[in-house]
Amino acid sequence: MDKNQSYPTPEMTQLFKAICQLKSENEAEKFFRDLLTLPELKEFANRWQIVKLLIQRKPYTEIAQKLQVSTATVTRVAHWLHRGMGGYQLIASRILKSR
């Protein structure tokens, strides 16, 4: 993103508001399948799996091998897990609490 652009952009805010309108897993499946390509969905799903494995303190090399991604991808996700805006932590804590 250009350094002169703000985050979030108005278009991103509209997308986030649309996502907040989803009421079920089924609705989310339909919306995200229409919004994203299958490779994009796979990439996002892999990132979420990486988060879950990082929280379990699995080694980066083990995660990379298991999910068939590079250790650079695992490192990038770990960076956002530990130094991001807290989104991964927020959702992970909700999911772990519900178990």
C-alpha positions in Angstrom: 0.0 0.0 0.0 1.3 3.5 -0.9 2.6 5.3 2.2 0.3 8.2 1.5 -2.8 5.9 1.7 -4.5 5.5 5.1 -5.5 2.2 6.6 -8.2 1.3 6.4 -9.3 2.8 3.1 -13.0 3.6 2.7 -13.4 0.6 0.4 -11.8 -1.7 3.1 -14.2 -0.3 5.7 -17.1 -1.1 3.4 -15.8 -4.7 3.0 -15.4 -5.1 6.8 -19.0 -3.8 7.3 -20.2 -6.4 4.7 -18.3 -9.2 6.5 -20.0 -8.2 9.8 -23.4 -8.8 8.2 -22.6 -12.5 7.8 -24.8 -14.5 10.2 -23.5 -18.1 9.9 -20.7 -20.3 8.7 -22.8 -21.2 5.7 -23.2 -17.5 4.7 -19.5 -17.0 5.2 -18.7 -19.9 3.0 -20.9 -18.5 0.2 -19.6 -14.9 0.5 -15.9 -15.8 0.6 -16.3 -18.3 -2.2 -17.8 -15.5 -4.4 -15.3 -12.9 -3.2 -12.1 -14.9 -3.5 -10.5 -17.4 -5.9 -9.9 -20.9 -4.6 -6.1 -20.3 -4.4 -6.8 -17.1 -2.3 -9.1 -19.1 0.0 -6.4 -21.8 0.4 -3.8 -19.1 1.2 -6.0 -17.5 3.9 -7.0 -20.9 5.3 -3.3 -21.8 5.5 -2.5 -18.6 7.3 -5.2 -19.4 9.9 -3.8 -23.0 10.3 -0.3 -21.4 10.8 -1.7 -19.2 13.6 -3.2 -22.2 15.3 0.0 -24.2 15.1 2.1 -21.2 16.3 -0.2 -20.8 19.3 0.5 -24.5 20.1 4.2 -23.6 19.9 5.0 -25.9 17.0 8.4 -25.3 15.4 8.4 -23.2 12.2 10.0 -26.0 10.1 7.3 -28.5 11.3 4.5 -26.0 10.4 6.0 -25.3 7.0 6.4 -29.0 6.2 2.9 -29.9 7.4 1.2 -27.1 5.4 3.5 -27.1 2.5 4.5 -23.5 2.8 7.8 -21.8 3.2 9.3 -21.0 6.5 9.3 -17.3 5.3 5.4 -17.6 5.2 5.4 -19.0 8.7 7.7 -16.2 9.9 5.5 -13.6 8.3 2.4 -14.9 10.0 4.2 -15.2 13.3 5.2 -11.5 13.0 1.5 -10.5 12.6 0.5 -12.8 15.4 2.9 -11.3 17.8 3.3 -7.7 16.5 0.2 -7.0 14.5 -3.1 -5.3 15.4 -4.2 -8.2 17.7 -6.8 -9.7 15.3 -5.3 -13.1 15.2 -5.0 -13.2 19.0 -8.6 -11.9 19.4 -10.2 -14.6 17.3 -7.9 -17.4 18.5 -8.8 -16.6 22.1 -12.5 -16.7 21.3 -12.2 -20.0 19.5 -10.1 -21.5 22.3 -12.6 -20.3 25.0 -15.5 -21.9 23.1 -13.9 -25.4 23.2 
